[in-house]
């Protein structure tokens, strides 16, 4: 809060990038919910949102879909400071009907990471953007962000499995992304 943050988002239920390739033990989701319940209380006191992000099976073994994120939040007691952040990149791997998943997340949806199936600029890939934004308008979500990896900067992208540079120029990424999604945001 001291820096003016609104939310803390990500795979707060586990270790992103660590997919254990096994069925989670029966109590793992309950333990994650218990931990999130405590974190949510701290977040509420600080006036920020915790937005849990479902990640593809290659990044996490515990929460891969928005429905699983909703279940986890419900197990945590549905605290007001705990919401869902959907990432279109992860949806490509895990879902067939993006719009249905967005609608089913309902009032728990805080926002959207908008990037293409290759983590590049939205548009021209596999994501059905008109369906995504039509469904998004039916939710209380009020946050859309771009997420890209510039692999020219150190080994950040490489450590996350990005071996091509789909974001060589961050400013261009944002300009092109905004030009693409702005018309989709209109009523």
C-alpha positions, -999 to +999 in steps of 0.1 A: +000+000+000+029+023+007+037+024-031+000+028-040-006-008-051-042-019-057-036-057-058-011-085-055-017-111-082-003-144-093-002-181-083-005-172-046-017-208-038+016-224-047+049-221-064+045-209-100+068-228-123+067-258-101+043-284-115+048-315-095+034-340-121+014-358-096-021-357-081-022-332-053-025-348-019-061-347-006-053-319+019-032-297-004-061-275-017-075-272+018-041-261+031-038-236+003-073-222+011-063-219+048-032-199+038-051-177+015-077-170+042-049-156+064-033-136+035-067-122+026-072-108+061-039-090+058-048-078+024-081-065+036-064-046+064-041-030+039-069-022+015-057-043-014-070-072-034-053-106-037-060-119-072-052-155-077-042-165-112-050-200-126-020-212-145-016-239-171-005-274-161+030-265-172+033-238-145+012-253-116-004-285-107-030-271-083-051-244-099-053-245-137-088-232-145-109-203-133-134-228-119-107-243-097-097-207-086-134-201-076-135-233-057-103-224-038-117-190-029-150-206-017-129-230+004-112-200+019-145-186+030-149-162+000-132-132+017-139-099-001-102-092-007-097-125-026-105-125-063-095-141-096-072-128-123-076-147-156-047-149-181-056-156-217-023-173-223-030-200-197-066-203-209-054-214-243-039-246-228-066-254-203-100-243-217-121-246-249-148-220-240-131-189-227-163-169-225-181-195-204-151-197-180-152-159-176-189-158-170-187-187-145-161-168-125-188-141-121-184-116-093-151-131-083-134-119-115-111-090-108-093-087-141-076-101-172-041-106-184-045-100-221-018-117-243-018-140-272-013-178-271+025-172-276+025-144-249+027-119-277+006-088-285-032-096-285-046-102-320-036-126-348-033-157-326-056-183-312-075-163-286-111-154-296-109-119-284-144-107-293-159-136-272-135-128-243-144-092-241-181-098-246-181-121-216-158-097-196-184-070-199-209-092-180-186-093-150-175-067-124-139-070-136-124-036-141-087-044-148-071-054-181-033-056-184-008-069-209+017-094-199+047-101-221+083-113-217+112-094-232+138-122-235+164-096-245+165-085-208+188-109-190+174-144-185+139-135-172+121-150-202+144-179-205+139-190-169+101-191-176+104-212-208+103-183-233+128-190-260+116-165-286+113-128-281+076-119-286+081-086-269+113-070-282+099-034-277+077-030-246+063+004-258+053-011-292+037-041-274+015-017-254+007+006-283-003-023-306-022-041-278-042-010-269-050-004-306-063-039-308-083-042-276-096-006-273-125-012-298-134-044-279-138-024-247-165-002-261-201-010-251 
